[in-house]
Amino acid sequence: MRLLDGRRPDQFGCGGALWTRPSVQQLLQQRFQVSLSVLSISMLLKRLGLALPGRLGQMSPQSPSDSSSWRGGVGQHQVNTLARQQSADLLFWHCCRLQPVADAESARTPATRAIVLLVGVQGAFWLASYDEPMTPVQLQKVLARLMRGRKRPVLLAMNGCAGQLTQAALAQAASSRGRLRIHLAENS
């Protein structure tokens, strides 16, 4: 997972701005001369706690046809259309969770690593992990890492984040000169 952390496939010559199962497969082949099937990659990602949907329809806050689920009366279909019109990559804030990490020095209290997982419509993803609790400052750093070196703008659909984190995301978007746009669900 450290190999993917905060990086894009194009930084490894695998093409694309988001990770897919085939691009992870290609990276493992290039770096470690390990040949795994796409199904094995899916199982490996699941074992790492990164169970990804094949497509994102089931991840919307409500049904894609429900236009009241996103702020401003915009439904998921309209968010998809907006991203296409702006030639932006559409990413959904899928999770932000803590994962226990084995700590050799302290067997009593395992360290934790927080993971932010952003998932695209077709199941492609970008992830970042860090050792600190998620704070507004940490979120701004994560979003800055996401945008570093990207050619296309990003429309990030966020759902269910705490108010302070939402405000931090909006502040980071404002400083990105239009390269990062945040679309909020009604309950954010």
PyRosetta script that sets phi, psi and omega in degrees:
from pyrosetta import init, pose_from_sequence

init()
pose = pose_from_sequence("MRLLDGRRPDQFGCGGALWTRPSVQQLLQQRFQVSLSVLSISMLLKRLGLALPGRLGQMSPQSPSDSSSWRGGVGQHQVNTLARQQSADLLFWHCCRLQPVADAESARTPATRAIVLLVGVQGAFWLASYDEPMTPVQLQKVLARLMRGRKRPVLLAMNGCAGQLTQAALAQAASSRGRLRIHLAENS")
pose.set_psi(1, -31.6)
pose.set_omega(1, 179.7)
pose.set_phi(2, -60.3)
pose.set_psi(2, -31.2)
pose.set_omega(2, -179.7)
pose.set_phi(3, -65.2)
pose.set_psi(3, -34.0)
pose.set_omega(3, -178.6)
pose.set_phi(4, -88.4)
pose.set_psi(4, -19.1)
pose.set_omega(4, -170.1)
pose.set_phi(5, -57.6)
pose.set_psi(5, 109.6)
pose.set_omega(5, 175.9)
pose.set_phi(6, 72.1)
pose.set_psi(6, 11.5)
pose.set_omega(6, -178.4)
pose.set_phi(7, -116.3)
pose.set_psi(7, 165.2)
pose.set_omega(7, 179.1)
pose.set_phi(8, -115.0)
pose.set_psi(8, 154.2)
pose.set_omega(8, 178.6)
pose.set_phi(9, -58.9)
pose.set_psi(9, -35.1)
pose.set_omega(9, -177.8)
pose.set_phi(10, -66.0)
pose.set_psi(10, -17.9)
pose.set_omega(10, 176.1)
pose.set_phi(11, -73.4)
pose.set_psi(11, -15.6)
pose.set_omega(11, 178.9)
pose.set_phi(12, -111.3)
pose.set_psi(12, 9.0)
pose.set_omega(12, -179.2)
pose.set_phi(13, 77.7)
pose.set_psi(13, 17.2)
pose.set_omega(13, -179.1)
pose.set_phi(14, -94.2)
pose.set_psi(14, -5.9)
pose.set_omega(14, 179.2)
pose.set_phi(15, 76.6)
pose.set_psi(15, 147.7)
pose.set_omega(15, 177.5)
pose.set_phi(16, 91.0)
pose.set_psi(16, 158.8)
pose.set_omega(16, -180.0)
pose.set_phi(17, -101.0)
pose.set_psi(17, -11.8)
pose.set_omega(17, 179.5)
pose.set_phi(18, -125.5)
pose.set_psi(18, 151.3)
pose.set_omega(18, 178.3)
pose.set_phi(19, -77.7)
pose.set_psi(19, 139.2)
pose.set_omega(19, 171.2)
pose.set_phi(20, -125.4)
pose.set_psi(20, 169.1)
pose.set_omega(20, 177.5)
pose.set_phi(21, -60.0)
pose.set_psi(21, -44.6)
pose.set_omega(21, 177.7)
pose.set_phi(22, -63.4)
pose.set_psi(22, -34.8)
pose.set_omega(22, 179.5)
pose.set_phi(23, -71.8)
pose.set_psi(23, -33.3)
pose.set_omega(23, 174.1)
pose.set_phi(24, -65.8)
pose.set_psi(24, -41.4)
pose.set_omega(24, 177.6)
pose.set_phi(25, -58.6)
pose.set_psi(25, -46.2)
pose.set_omega(25, 179.8)
pose.set_phi(26, -63.9)
pose.set_psi(26, -41.5)
pose.set_omega(26, 179.5)
pose.set_phi(27, -62.9)
pose.set_psi(27, -44.5)
pose.set_omega(27, 179.3)
pose.set_phi(28, -63.1)
pose.set_psi(28, -37.2)
pose.set_omega(28, 177.2)
pose.set_phi(29, -65.4)
pose.set_psi(29, -44.5)
pose.set_omega(29, -178.9)
pose.set_phi(30, -66.7)
pose.set_psi(30, -47.7)
pose.set_omega(30, -172.3)
pose.set_phi(31, -80.1)
pose.set_psi(31, -38.3)
pose.set_omega(31, -171.3)
pose.set_phi(32, -121.5)
pose.set_psi(32, 3.6)
pose.set_omega(32, -177.0)
pose.set_phi(33, 51.3)
pose.set_psi(33, 40.9)
pose.set_omega(33, 178.5)
pose.set_phi(34, -110.3)
pose.set_psi(34, 126.4)
pose.set_omega(34, -179.6)
pose.set_phi(35, -106.4)
pose.set_psi(35, 111.6)
pose.set_omega(35, 179.1)
pose.set_phi(36, -121.2)
pose.set_psi(36, 149.2)
pose.set_omega(36, 175.7)
pose.set_phi(37, -74.8)
pose.set_psi(37, 163.4)
pose.set_omega(37, 178.2)
pose.set_phi(38, -62.2)
pose.set_psi(38, -36.5)
pose.set_omega(38, 176.7)
pose.set_phi(39, -62.1)
pose.set_psi(39, -41.4)
pose.set_omega(39, 177.4)
pose.set_phi(40, -64.0)
pose.set_psi(40, -37.4)
pose.set_omega(40, 176.5)
pose.set_phi(41, -62.5)
pose.set_psi(41, -43.2)
pose.set_omega(41, 177.9)
pose.set_phi(42, -59.3)
pose.set_psi(42, -44.3)
pose.set_omega(42, -180.0)
pose.set_phi(43, -66.3)
pose.set_psi(43, -39.0)
pose.set_omega(43, 177.7)
pose.set_phi(44, -63.0)
pose.set_psi(44, -46.1)
pose.set_omega(44, 178.8)
pose.set_phi(45, -62.7)
pose.set_psi(45, -39.0)
pose.set_omega(45, 178.1)
pose.set_phi(46, -63.8)
pose.set_psi(46, -41.7)
pose.set_omega(46, 179.4)
pose.set_phi(47, -63.7)
pose.set_psi(47, -30.9)
pose.set_omega(47, 177.7)
pose.set_phi(48, -81.2)
pose.set_psi(48, 0.3)
pose.set_omega(48, 179.8)
pose.set_phi(49, 87.7)
pose.set_psi(49, 17.8)
pose.set_omega(49, -178.4)
pose.set_phi(50, -115.9)
pose.set_psi(50, 55.6)
pose.set_omega(50, 178.5)
pose.set_phi(51, -69.0)
pose.set_psi(51, 115.3)
pose.set_omega(51, -175.5)
pose.set_phi(52, -108.8)
pose.set_psi(52, 139.1)
pose.set_omega(52, 174.3)
pose.set_phi(53, -72.7)
pose.set_psi(53, 155.3)
pose.set_omega(53, 175.7)
pose.set_phi(54, -67.2)
pose.set_psi(54, -43.5)
pose.set_omega(54, 176.4)
pose.set_phi(55, -133.1)
pose.set_psi(55, 163.0)
pose.set_omega(55, -169.6)
pose.set_phi(56, -96.2)
pose.set_psi(56, 2.4)
pose.set_omega(56, -176.0)
pose.set_phi(57, -54.1)
pose.set_psi(57, -37.6)
pose.set_omega(57, -177.6)
pose.set_phi(58, -78.2)
pose.set_psi(58, -3.4)
pose.set_omega(58, -177.1)
pose.set_phi(59, -95.8)
pose.set_psi(59, -3.2)
pose.set_omega(59, -179.2)
pose.set_phi(60, -69.2)
pose.set_psi(60, 154.7)
pose.set_omega(60, -178.7)
pose.set_phi(61, -60.3)
pose.set_psi(61, -34.3)
pose.set_omega(61, 176.2)
pose.set_phi(62, -142.2)
pose.set_psi(62, -171.0)
pose.set_omega(62, -179.4)
pose.set_phi(63, -59.3)
pose.set_psi(63, 142.3)
pose.set_omega(63, -179.9)
pose.set_phi(64, -57.9)
pose.set_psi(64, -25.5)
pose.set_omega(64, -178.9)
pose.set_phi(65, -83.3)
pose.set_psi(65, -8.0)
pose.set_omega(65, -179.1)
pose.set_phi(66, -82.9)
pose.set_psi(66, 103.8)
pose.set_omega(66, -174.4)
pose.set_phi(67, -76.7)
pose.set_psi(67, -4.6)
pose.set_omega(67, -179.5)
pose.set_phi(68, -92.8)
pose.set_psi(68, 0.9)
pose.set_omega(68, -174.0)
pose.set_phi(69, -78.4)
pose.set_psi(69, -18.9)
pose.set_omega(69, -179.4)
pose.set_phi(70, -117.0)
pose.set_psi(70, 151.2)
pose.set_omega(70, -178.6)
pose.set_phi(71, -55.7)
pose.set_psi(71, 145.8)
pose.set_omega(71, 179.3)
pose.set_phi(72, 77.3)
pose.set_psi(72, 15.6)
pose.set_omega(72, 178.6)
pose.set_phi(73, 70.2)
pose.set_psi(73, 25.2)
pose.set_omega(73, -177.5)
pose.set_phi(74, -103.3)
pose.set_psi(74, 127.4)
pose.set_omega(74, 177.9)
pose.set_phi(75, -90.9)
pose.set_psi(75, 176.6)
pose.set_omega(75, -178.0)
pose.set_phi(76, -61.6)
pose.set_psi(76, -37.8)
pose.set_omega(76, 178.7)
pose.set_phi(77, -59.9)
pose.set_psi(77, -41.7)
pose.set_omega(77, 179.5)
pose.set_phi(78, -68.4)
pose.set_psi(78, -34.1)
pose.set_omega(78, 176.7)
pose.set_phi(79, -64.4)
pose.set_psi(79, -42.5)
pose.set_omega(79, 177.0)
pose.set_phi(80, -60.4)
pose.set_psi(80, -45.4)
pose.set_omega(80, 179.6)
pose.set_phi(81, -62.5)
pose.set_psi(81, -43.1)
pose.set_omega(81, 178.8)
pose.set_phi(82, -59.6)
pose.set_psi(82, -42.8)
pose.set_omega(82, 178.9)
pose.set_phi(83, -63.3)
pose.set_psi(83, -42.9)
pose.set_omega(83, 178.4)
pose.set_phi(84, -62.7)
pose.set_psi(84, -43.6)
pose.set_omega(84, -179.3)
pose.set_phi(85, -62.0)
pose.set_psi(85, -33.4)
pose.set_omega(85, -178.5)
pose.set_phi(86, -92.9)
pose.set_psi(86, 4.3)
pose.set_omega(86, -175.4)
pose.set_phi(87, 51.5)
pose.set_psi(87, 42.8)
pose.set_omega(87, -177.4)
pose.set_phi(88, -107.7)
pose.set_psi(88, 151.2)
pose.set_omega(88, 170.5)
pose.set_phi(89, -78.2)
pose.set_psi(89, 127.1)
pose.set_omega(89, 178.5)
pose.set_phi(90, -94.4)
pose.set_psi(90, 119.5)
pose.set_omega(90, 177.9)
pose.set_phi(91, -121.8)
pose.set_psi(91, 142.9)
pose.set_omega(91, 177.2)
pose.set_phi(92, -109.7)
pose.set_psi(92, 133.3)
pose.set_omega(92, 175.3)
pose.set_phi(93, -68.9)
pose.set_psi(93, 103.2)
pose.set_omega(93, -174.3)
pose.set_phi(94, -89.1)
pose.set_psi(94, -44.5)
pose.set_omega(94, 179.7)
pose.set_phi(95, -160.5)
pose.set_psi(95, 157.6)
pose.set_omega(95, 170.8)
pose.set_phi(96, -143.2)
pose.set_psi(96, 105.9)
pose.set_omega(96, -173.8)
pose.set_phi(97, -141.8)
pose.set_psi(97, 166.0)
pose.set_omega(97, 177.8)
pose.set_phi(98, -98.9)
pose.set_psi(98, 137.3)
pose.set_omega(98, 178.5)
pose.set_phi(99, -120.7)
pose.set_psi(99, 127.5)
pose.set_omega(99, 177.0)
pose.set_phi(100, -64.6)
pose.set_psi(100, 141.1)
pose.set_omega(100, 179.1)
pose.set_phi(101, -125.2)
pose.set_psi(101, 134.6)
pose.set_omega(101, 179.2)
pose.set_phi(102, -61.6)
pose.set_psi(102, 129.2)
pose.set_omega(102, -179.9)
pose.set_phi(103, -117.0)
pose.set_psi(103, 109.7)
pose.set_omega(103, -174.7)
pose.set_phi(104, -64.4)
pose.set_psi(104, -32.5)
pose.set_omega(104, -175.6)
pose.set_phi(105, -79.7)
pose.set_psi(105, -30.9)
pose.set_omega(105, -176.5)
pose.set_phi(106, -127.8)
pose.set_psi(106, 92.8)
pose.set_omega(106, -178.5)
pose.set_phi(107, -70.4)
pose.set_psi(107, -22.1)
pose.set_omega(107, -177.6)
pose.set_phi(108, -74.3)
pose.set_psi(108, -43.4)
pose.set_omega(108, -176.3)
pose.set_phi(109, -119.1)
pose.set_psi(109, 99.6)
pose.set_omega(109, 179.3)
pose.set_phi(110, -68.1)
pose.set_psi(110, 144.3)
pose.set_omega(110, 176.5)
pose.set_phi(111, -71.1)
pose.set_psi(111, 159.2)
pose.set_omega(111, 176.5)
pose.set_phi(112, -122.0)
pose.set_psi(112, 150.5)
pose.set_omega(112, 178.1)
pose.set_phi(113, -127.3)
pose.set_psi(113, 126.9)
pose.set_omega(113, 178.2)
pose.set_phi(114, -85.6)
pose.set_psi(114, 144.6)
pose.set_omega(114, -178.7)
pose.set_phi(115, -126.8)
pose.set_psi(115, 130.5)
pose.set_omega(115, 171.0)
pose.set_phi(116, -107.4)
pose.set_psi(116, 126.6)
pose.set_omega(116, -179.4)
pose.set_phi(117, -122.1)
pose.set_psi(117, 120.2)
pose.set_omega(117, 177.6)
pose.set_phi(118, -111.4)
pose.set_psi(118, 127.0)
pose.set_omega(118, -172.7)
pose.set_phi(119, -119.0)
pose.set_psi(119, 134.8)
pose.set_omega(119, 177.2)
pose.set_phi(120, -84.4)
pose.set_psi(120, 171.8)
pose.set_omega(120, -174.9)
pose.set_phi(121, -59.6)
pose.set_psi(121, -38.2)
pose.set_omega(121, -177.8)
pose.set_phi(122, -89.9)
pose.set_psi(122, 6.8)
pose.set_omega(122, 178.6)
pose.set_phi(123, 97.7)
pose.set_psi(123, -3.6)
pose.set_omega(123, 174.8)
pose.set_phi(124, -67.4)
pose.set_psi(124, 155.1)
pose.set_omega(124, -173.0)
pose.set_phi(125, -145.1)
pose.set_psi(125, 165.1)
pose.set_omega(125, 171.8)
pose.set_phi(126, -137.4)
pose.set_psi(126, 139.2)
pose.set_omega(126, 179.9)
pose.set_phi(127, -136.1)
pose.set_psi(127, 155.0)
pose.set_omega(127, 174.8)
pose.set_phi(128, -142.9)
pose.set_psi(128, 142.2)
pose.set_omega(128, 176.4)
pose.set_phi(129, -127.3)
pose.set_psi(129, 157.7)
pose.set_omega(129, -176.8)
pose.set_phi(130, -160.1)
pose.set_psi(130, 162.1)
pose.set_omega(130, -174.2)
pose.set_phi(131, -94.0)
pose.set_psi(131, -7.3)
pose.set_omega(131, -175.4)
pose.set_phi(132, -98.4)
pose.set_psi(132, 158.7)
pose.set_omega(132, 172.6)
pose.set_phi(133, -66.9)
pose.set_psi(133, 154.4)
pose.set_omega(133, -179.2)
pose.set_phi(134, -71.8)
pose.set_psi(134, 116.0)
pose.set_omega(134, 176.7)
pose.set_phi(135, -122.9)
pose.set_psi(135, 167.2)
pose.set_omega(135, 176.3)
pose.set_phi(136, -56.9)
pose.set_psi(136, -39.7)
pose.set_omega(136, 179.3)
pose.set_phi(137, -65.4)
pose.set_psi(137, -43.1)
pose.set_omega(137, 179.4)
pose.set_phi(138, -63.3)
pose.set_psi(138, -40.1)
pose.set_omega(138, 178.4)
pose.set_phi(139, -62.3)
pose.set_psi(139, -41.1)
pose.set_omega(139, 177.9)
pose.set_phi(140, -62.3)
pose.set_psi(140, -38.1)
pose.set_omega(140, 177.3)
pose.set_phi(141, -64.9)
pose.set_psi(141, -41.9)
pose.set_omega(141, 179.7)
pose.set_phi(142, -62.7)
pose.set_psi(142, -44.7)
pose.set_omega(142, 179.9)
pose.set_phi(143, -66.8)
pose.set_psi(143, -34.7)
pose.set_omega(143, 176.3)
pose.set_phi(144, -64.7)
pose.set_psi(144, -39.6)
pose.set_omega(144, 176.8)
pose.set_phi(145, -63.5)
pose.set_psi(145, -40.7)
pose.set_omega(145, 178.7)
pose.set_phi(146, -58.4)
pose.set_psi(146, -42.2)
pose.set_omega(146, -173.5)
pose.set_phi(147, -84.0)
pose.set_psi(147, -17.2)
pose.set_omega(147, -176.6)
pose.set_phi(148, -58.9)
pose.set_psi(148, 120.7)
pose.set_omega(148, 175.2)
pose.set_phi(149, 76.8)
pose.set_psi(149, 4.8)
pose.set_omega(149, -179.3)
pose.set_phi(150, -76.9)
pose.set_psi(150, 140.0)
pose.set_omega(150, 178.6)
pose.set_phi(151, -88.3)
pose.set_psi(151, -36.3)
pose.set_omega(151, -178.3)
pose.set_phi(152, -97.6)
pose.set_psi(152, 149.9)
pose.set_omega(152, 174.7)
pose.set_phi(153, -69.2)
pose.set_psi(153, 164.6)
pose.set_omega(153, -179.2)
pose.set_phi(154, -124.4)
pose.set_psi(154, 133.5)
pose.set_omega(154, 170.1)
pose.set_phi(155, -107.7)
pose.set_psi(155, 112.6)
pose.set_omega(155, -176.4)
pose.set_phi(156, -104.0)
pose.set_psi(156, 116.5)
pose.set_omega(156, 178.1)
pose.set_phi(157, -92.7)
pose.set_psi(157, 115.0)
pose.set_omega(157, -177.6)
pose.set_phi(158, -109.2)
pose.set_psi(158, 139.2)
pose.set_omega(158, -177.9)
pose.set_phi(159, -138.6)
pose.set_psi(159, 127.0)
pose.set_omega(159, 171.4)
pose.set_phi(160, 77.3)
pose.set_psi(160, 24.8)
pose.set_omega(160, 177.3)
pose.set_phi(161, -90.5)
pose.set_psi(161, 151.8)
pose.set_omega(161, 176.7)
pose.set_phi(162, -63.2)
pose.set_psi(162, 153.1)
pose.set_omega(162, -176.4)
pose.set_phi(163, -53.8)
pose.set_psi(163, -43.6)
pose.set_omega(163, -179.3)
pose.set_phi(164, -64.3)
pose.set_psi(164, -38.5)
pose.set_omega(164, 179.9)
pose.set_phi(165, -68.8)
pose.set_psi(165, -39.1)
pose.set_omega(165, 177.7)
pose.set_phi(166, -61.2)
pose.set_psi(166, -44.6)
pose.set_omega(166, 179.6)
pose.set_phi(167, -63.9)
pose.set_psi(167, -37.9)
pose.set_omega(167, 177.8)
pose.set_phi(168, -65.0)
pose.set_psi(168, -40.5)
pose.set_omega(168, 178.7)
pose.set_phi(169, -64.3)
pose.set_psi(169, -42.6)
pose.set_omega(169, 178.9)
pose.set_phi(170, -64.5)
pose.set_psi(170, -37.8)
pose.set_omega(170, 178.2)
pose.set_phi(171, -65.5)
pose.set_psi(171, -41.3)
pose.set_omega(171, 178.6)
pose.set_phi(172, -64.7)
pose.set_psi(172, -40.1)
pose.set_omega(172, 178.3)
pose.set_phi(173, -63.0)
pose.set_psi(173, -40.2)
pose.set_omega(173, 180.0)
pose.set_phi(174, -63.0)
pose.set_psi(174, -32.2)
pose.set_omega(174, -178.6)
pose.set_phi(175, -85.0)
pose.set_psi(175, -2.1)
pose.set_omega(175, -175.2)
pose.set_phi(176, -91.8)
pose.set_psi(176, 6.1)
pose.set_omega(176, 179.7)
pose.set_phi(177, 55.2)
pose.set_psi(177, 42.3)
pose.set_omega(177, 175.8)
pose.set_phi(178, 83.9)
pose.set_psi(178, -1.8)
pose.set_omega(178, -179.4)
pose.set_phi(179, -77.6)
pose.set_psi(179, -25.6)
pose.set_omega(179, 178.7)
pose.set_phi(180, -123.0)
pose.set_psi(180, 124.4)
pose.set_omega(180, 175.5)
pose.set_phi(181, -121.5)
pose.set_psi(181, 140.8)
pose.set_omega(181, -179.8)
pose.set_phi(182, -109.8)
pose.set_psi(182, 131.5)
pose.set_omega(182, 173.8)
pose.set_phi(183, -118.0)
pose.set_psi(183, 123.6)
pose.set_omega(183, -172.9)
pose.set_phi(184, -102.8)
pose.set_psi(184, 141.9)
pose.set_omega(184, 171.0)
pose.set_phi(185, -74.0)
pose.set_psi(185, 160.4)
pose.set_omega(185, -177.3)
pose.set_phi(186, -58.3)
pose.set_psi(186, -35.4)
pose.set_omega(186, -174.7)
pose.set_phi(187, -87.6)
pose.set_psi(187, 7.1)
pose.set_omega(187, 178.6)
pose.set_phi(188, -79.8)
pose.dump_pdb("model.pdb")
